[in-house]
Amino acid sequence: MAKKAEFASKVGLIAATVGSAVGLGNVWRFPAETQAHGGAAFLLIYVLCVLLLGIPVMVAEFALGRAGHSDSVGSFKNLGAGKAWWAVGGLAIAASYMILCFYMVVAGWTFEYLWQSVTGALYTPVEGIDSLDGLFTAKMQTFIGSTWNPLINTFAVICLNLVVLMIGVQKGIERLSNILMPLLFIILVIFAVESMSLPGAAQGLAFFLRPDFSAITPATVINALGQAFFSLSLGMGILVTYASYFPKDTKLTRTALTVSLLDLLVAVMMGLIIFPAVTSFGLQGDSLEGATLVFVTLPEVFANMAGTQFWSILFFLLLFVAALTSTISIAEVSVAFISNRFHVNRIKACLIVLLPLFIFSSLCSLSQGELAGFRIAGLTIFDLLDNIATNICLPVVSIFICIYVGWFAPKRLLYNEVTNHNSMRSRLHGPVLFILRFIAPVLIAAILLSRFL
């Protein structure tokens, strides 16, 4: 029987796990949520949610994965849980695969914009359009709404994922993370320094860092908690799967704290980049929403800066790195499941998971253009998968993982995992267990209910 894959080093373990958490949620969703829900007030609640709730739930997923030593379904099974609990792991895998279908498309968009930045085509004028906003809006709509160009880029990203995943946990995922994560942080630092030195940056910094407590509402809290869970990749099966690759001497609470703080740092640095830059050039409101922020507003910012092409290349490289580490970690959830449950080698498991994406991701891509008129419950295929996975599946999975680890797991499982079977002391076991039992499920349920009210 083949030896179970493990991360080879502590640095590689942290890099891979941070890479699984850091992604598009930090880069474009966080600034948009911050803008919509009170700026610094939202940031404050978000930080508290990460520290007080995100870390305990991450510890629970780590404990489940390392103790179960398998994928999201196999970990429950190996711990003696019944079929009802296996279904929670199955839901996590289903959710992650739905997310993977449209994340491949978005990663393809970022790849195209990186290429257009390198060639300079992104900043080529279009006849009849005078404003920068109109230029980049037209380019975004033309590209995303077209047929073949987005498909080609999506296929390229799928193939890149396939190569990395086939190489394996240590030589593929860990080695790539060791390169890409430091690169991502270096780019963030360069951008943050440049952005905060722009004229008028102080106004953006004040919005992002000086809280107006009157702006805190129940919606602020609910959305901050939802952003915290999404940005930490909770409920996707990623952390359970990656924890199964942790060596036995890994300190779970320290790892959860390190990963969460680094993930939080990326989000905060994105705020330090985005808000000074957009206020410096008088861009506000709708310009900070989702795809518009990334593909219209920021190119407009770069066009107003000296060294336009350099900053554009640097940013879309940053975005592509975040997208690539995300897609690889999400795909690994299904690869591990297929390999473990059906006893096939890694290469076959990768092919089984990724080849269907050439169809499913194509449908997601075409739903933004050729199939835009085909809607289910008023939503495109892209948006439907996004809503089902992120608004329903992830909160449900997180709730039941908290309940299982807090109440139904084998006796002292959490204690044994956070203390490495009593080989070290941990003062956090009691508070973490209390949060998992009484606080996290209630607040996550509030997020879930808020989506339907």
Protein Blocks (a to p, Z undefined) as FASTA:
>chain_A
ZZddddfbfklmmmmmmmmmgcfklmmmmmmmmmmnopjmmmmmmmmmmmmmmmmmmmmm
mmmmmmnopafklmmmmnopafklmmmmmmmmmmmmmmmmmmmmmmmmmmmmmmmmmnom
mmgccehiabfklmmmmmmmmmmmmmklmmmmmmmmmmmmmmmmmnomklmmmmmmmmmm
mmmmmmmmmmmmmmmmpghklmmmmmmmmccfklpcfklmmmmmmmmmmmnogoklmmmm
mmmmpcfklcfklmmmmmmmmmmmmmmmmmmmmmmmmmmnopahjllgcjlmmmmmmmmm
mmmpghklmmmmmmmmmmmmmmmmmmmmmmmmmmmmmmmmnopafklmmmmmmmmmmmmm
mmmmmmmmmmmmpcgehiafklmmmmmmmmmmmmmmmmmmmmmmmmmmcehklmmmmnog
oiaccfklmmmmmmmmmmmmmmmmmmmmmmmZZ
